[in-house]
Amino acid sequence: MMTAMTRPVDEAMAGQSYAERLPIGALRDLARTVWVQRVGVAPYRQRHLPTGGVELHCPVGSLPRLVGPLTGPVLETLAPGTTLIGVRFRPGVAGAVFGVPARRLVDLTLGLDEVWGPAAVGLGAAVAAAGTPEAALRVVQDHLVAHRAGTAPPDPLVAEAVRRLMPWEPGPPGRIAALGDRLGTSESQLRRRCLAAVGIGPKALQRTLRFQGFLALAQSTGMRAPTPDDGGLAGLAARSGFADHAHMSRECGRLTGLPPRAFLGDGTGGCDCGHDHSASYLPFLRSLRLAVPA
């Protein structure tokens, strides 16, 4: 999730494009979305937000890098002319993709070679040689599919915990201790396995996913004509599981570094960068049973 911060929107967005889509079928159990971003004639400052998962960024012509699970916003300035291939992974799958516990990646950005060694250099070279951004996007995904064959699958208990912590899932988990009981494990064991697989504990993950659900709902509202039933930001907050508008505002400040209206622009259209994050938010909207594409 990104938002331009340092330049007027018309200058920062000139010549820029961002195309997000679903990953190929063989990656959909691991990845939420993939994207191609092109930076225009001006440097572009973007804001990375906690999503519960790791991200792989492959700038064309540079070494791929990992953005570990975040606990707060991180600002990055992309150089003019940058083309970036990205993959956003689901919470709890870092070990299955990169062979490293997520707890070692929290709040870090590091070169993929620190995890994959020479294979990361090979991926960077393949991306640079792909010819087009679309071809590079396929190259990255094919490499990930091939690489996962040699790694252990995600922790099934954590995968089920992540599912139950998603907003709007039937039978909300309530207290984390109760979630452990329903999964047949202790609260301490659930926390230990969640820290290893996700990088953050169950409660922090629940808060992160709730806010991601709020952003998904905000973007889906902004993509059509607003109706009185939306109830503005307070209504969106209530539908997303926040106690009240103030609760949502506090979480927005913690996870984005901005108050809600500064982050959302007009309050209903998603982040003020103008990017369409529908593919990334699809799992949340499906949980809400909105009319979304298959």
MARKE-538359 format. One record per residue (C-alpha): residue number from 1; x, y, z. Coordinates in steps of 0.02 Angstrom, whole numbers, always signed. Layout:
BEGIN
R, nr, px, py, pz
R, NUM, X, Y, Z
...
//
This chain:
BEGIN
R, nr, px, py, pz
R, 1, +0, +0, +0
R, 2, +78, +165, -52
R, 3, +41, +349, -49
R, 4, +132, +497, -125
R, 5, +188, +619, +8
R, 6, +319, +746, -45
R, 7, +256, +820, -210
R, 8, +89, +879, -278
R, 9, -8, +731, -345
R, 10, -1, +790, -527
R, 11, +190, +805, -526
R, 12, +223, +647, -425
R, 13, +105, +544, -534
R, 14, +164, +610, -703
R, 15, +216, +461, -809
R, 16, +185, +339, -667
R, 17, +82, +181, -677
R, 18, +37, +44, -555
R, 19, -48, -117, -609
R, 20, -96, -243, -475
R, 21, -170, -414, -510
R, 22, -195, -588, -439
R, 23, -44, -703, -440
R, 24, -36, -855, -552
R, 25, -133, -1006, -489
R, 26, +17, -1099, -419
R, 27, +55, -952, -303
R, 28, -118, -904, -242
R, 29, -103, -1001, -80
R, 30, +53, -901, -39
R, 31, +32, -729, -118
R, 32, -107, -600, -104
R, 33, -59, -498, -256
R, 34, +77, -457, -383
R, 35, +108, -291, -467
R, 36, +209, -188, -590
R, 37, +248, -9, -542
R, 38, +331, +119, -656
R, 39, +398, +282, -584
R, 40, +384, +435, -696
R, 41, +493, +588, -717
R, 42, +498, +637, -532
R, 43, +558, +539, -380
R, 44, +412, +450, -299
R, 45, +398, +435, -111
R, 46, +292, +290, -57
R, 47, +231, +227, +109
R, 48, +242, +42, +150
R, 49, +114, -16, +276
R, 50, +102, -170, +388
R, 51, +3, -306, +299
R, 52, +48, -456, +407
R, 53, +159, -530, +272
R, 54, +323, -504, +183
R, 55, +347, -425, +11
R, 56, +470, -462, -128
R, 57, +526, -310, -229
R, 58, +621, -336, -391
R, 59, +677, -170, -468
R, 60, +723, -202, -649
R, 61, +912, -189, -661
R, 62, +944, -207, -474
R, 63, +956, -346, -347
R, 64, +788, -408, -279
R, 65, +751, -365, -98
R, 66, +636, -422, +41
R, 67, +528, -307, +146
R, 68, +496, -402, +306
R, 69, +337, -400, +408
R, 70, +313, -221, +466
R, 71, +250, -157, +632
R, 72, +234, +23, +572
R, 73, +247, +129, +414
R, 74, +409, +140, +315
R, 75, +443, +277, +187
R, 76, +547, +246, +31
R, 77, +591, +358, -115
R, 78, +596, +274, -285
R, 79, +709, +352, -416
R, 80, +636, +422, -578
R, 81, +621, +289, -712
R, 82, +615, +143, -591
R, 83, +515, -10, -642
R, 84, +471, -121, -496
R, 85, +401, -298, -497
R, 86, +319, -339, -331
R, 87, +241, -486, -239
R, 88, +142, -467, -76
R, 89, +134, -629, +22
R, 90, +3, -690, +143
R, 91, +46, -693, +329
R, 92, +138, -848, +388
R, 93, +216, -907, +224
R, 94, +390, -829, +233
R, 95, +469, -993, +285
R, 96, +386, -1088, +143
R, 97, +447, -961, +15
R, 98, +614, -901, +79
R, 99, +665, -1035, +203
R, 100, +688, -913, +347
R, 101, +579, -882, +501
R, 102, +480, -722, +483
R, 103, +535, -664, +656
R, 104, +709, -635, +582
R, 105, +638, -515, +451
R, 106, +527, -401, +557
R, 107, +545, -217, +509
R, 108, +693, -256, +395
R, 109, +727, -225, +212
R, 110, +869, -332, +149
R, 111, +941, -396, -13
R, 112, +869, -562, -66
R, 113, +1047, -627, -84
R, 114, +1059, -626, +107
R, 115, +926, -761, +108
R, 116, +941, -849, -60
R, 117, +1125, -820, -98
R, 118, +1174, -836, -283
R, 119, +996, -883, -331
R, 120, +944, -703, -294
R, 121, +1074, -638, -417
R, 122, +1006, -758, -547
R, 123, +829, -696, -518
R, 124, +885, -515, -536
R, 125, +972, -555, -700
R, 126, +820, -648, -766
R, 127, +707, -500, -725
R, 128, +825, -380, -815
R, 129, +830, -493, -968
R, 130, +642, -521, -977
R, 131, +616, -381, -1104
R, 132, +451, -311, -1039
R, 133, +380, -281, -864
R, 134, +241, -406, -898
R, 135, +368, -539, -946
R, 136, +471, -495, -792
R, 137, +317, -518, -682
R, 138, +295, -694, -751
R, 139, +480, -731, -728
R, 140, +470, -684, -544
R, 141, +317, -792, -514
R, 142, +391, -942, -605
R, 143, +549, -928, -500
R, 144, +446, -926, -341
R, 145, +348, -1080, -393
R, 146, +508, -1174, -433
R, 147, +592, -1120, -271
R, 148, +449, -1171, -157
R, 149, +470, -1352, -210
R, 150, +625, -1362, -99
R, 151, +552, -1284, +58
R, 152, +436, -1343, +196
R, 153, +251, -1298, +184
R, 154, +176, -1162, +295
R, 155, +131, -1207, +474
R, 156, -49, -1271, +460
R, 157, -97, -1212, +635
R, 158, -38, -1035, +595
R, 159, -127, -1040, +427
R, 160, -290, -1082, +515
R, 161, -259, -947, +646
R, 162, -231, -819, +507
R, 163, -394, -871, +425
R, 164, -491, -850, +587
R, 165, -411, -682, +622
R, 166, -468, -610, +456
R, 167, -605, -478, +472
R, 168, -783, -538, +447
R, 169, -742, -723, +459
R, 170, -885, -824, +537
R, 171, -862, -850, +722
R, 172, -747, -703, +767
R, 173, -603, -760, +879
R, 174, -627, -629, +1015
R, 175, -490, -651, +1144
R, 176, -333, -734, +1079
R, 177, -338, -860, +1221
R, 178, -506, -920, +1157
R, 179, -433, -938, +982
R, 180, -298, -1052, +1051
R, 181, -430, -1159, +1135
R, 182, -527, -1176, +972
R, 183, -367, -1227, +882
R, 184, -324, -1355, +1015
R, 185, -168, -1269, +1078
R, 186, -116, -1154, +1219
R, 187, -106, -966, +1203
R, 188, +83, -972, +1229
R, 189, +107, -1107, +1097
R, 190, +1, -1011, +972
R, 191, +101, -854, +1005
R, 192, +268, -946, +985
R, 193, +218, -1024, +819
R, 194, +141, -862, +757
R, 195, +300, -765, +797
R, 196, +404, -892, +702
R, 197, +292, -900, +549
R, 198, +219, -724, +540
R, 199, +347, -622, +637
R, 200, +217, -541, +751
R, 201, +102, -612, +883
R, 202, -82, -657, +856
R, 203, -150, -497, +936
R, 204, -40, -384, +830
R, 205, -87, -485, +677
R, 206, -272, -468, +718
R, 207, -254, -278, +729
R, 208, -157, -271, +566
R, 209, -284, -377, +472
R, 210, -429, -277, +543
R, 211, -352, -116, +476
R, 212, -317, -198, +308
R, 213, -500, -247, +304
R, 214, -547, -66, +338
R, 215, -439, -9, +192
R, 216, -516, -142, +80
R, 217, -689, -80, +126
R, 218, -637, +102, +100
R, 219, -569, +65, -73
R, 220, -722, -37, -123
R, 221, -832, +109, -68
R, 222, -727, +234, -166
R, 223, -742, +130, -325
R, 224, -929, +163, -337
R, 225, -1046, +307, -298
R, 226, -1052, +330, -108
R, 227, -1220, +297, -27
R, 228, -1296, +358, +136
R, 229, -1279, +182, +203
R, 230, -1090, +197, +203
R, 231, -1097, +312, +354
R, 232, -932, +397, +313
R, 233, -774, +349, +404
R, 234, -867, +308, +565
R, 235, -979, +187, +471
R, 236, -832, +104, +384
R, 237, -743, +89, +552
R, 238, -893, +5, +633
R, 239, -914, -116, +487
R, 240, -729, -162, +500
R, 241, -739, -211, +683
R, 242, -671, -56, +770
R, 243, -751, -4, +933
R, 244, -780, +172, +867
R, 245, -709, +307, +755
R, 246, -577, +355, +884
R, 247, -516, +174, +893
R, 248, -494, +170, +704
R, 249, -405, +338, +706
R, 250, -279, +277, +833
R, 251, -243, +121, +733
R, 252, -227, +222, +573
R, 253, -98, +333, +656
R, 254, -2, +184, +721
R, 255, -2, +86, +557
R, 256, +11, +227, +429
R, 257, +87, +373, +524
R, 258, -57, +486, +470
R, 259, -233, +528, +529
R, 260, -369, +442, +427
R, 261, -422, +589, +317
R, 262, -242, +634, +277
R, 263, -209, +454, +227
R, 264, -372, +419, +135
R, 265, -389, +587, +48
R, 266, -577, +611, +36
R, 267, -608, +476, +166
R, 268, -685, +345, +52
R, 269, -570, +315, -95
R, 270, -424, +216, -26
R, 271, -250, +291, -15
R, 272, -224, +460, -97
R, 273, -96, +392, -222
R, 274, -234, +344, -343
R, 275, -178, +162, -354
R, 276, -307, +25, -369
R, 277, -271, -108, -237
R, 278, -424, -216, -274
R, 279, -324, -374, -306
R, 280, -231, -359, -141
R, 281, -392, -329, -46
R, 282, -490, -467, -129
R, 283, -472, -593, +15
R, 284, -546, -464, +135
R, 285, -691, -420, +21
R, 286, -731, -602, -9
R, 287, -739, -627, +178
R, 288, -865, -485, +184
R, 289, -959, -568, +40
R, 290, -961, -411, -67
R, 291, -988, -427, -253
R, 292, -808, -450, -311
R, 293, -734, -534, -465
R, 294, -685, -717, -456
//
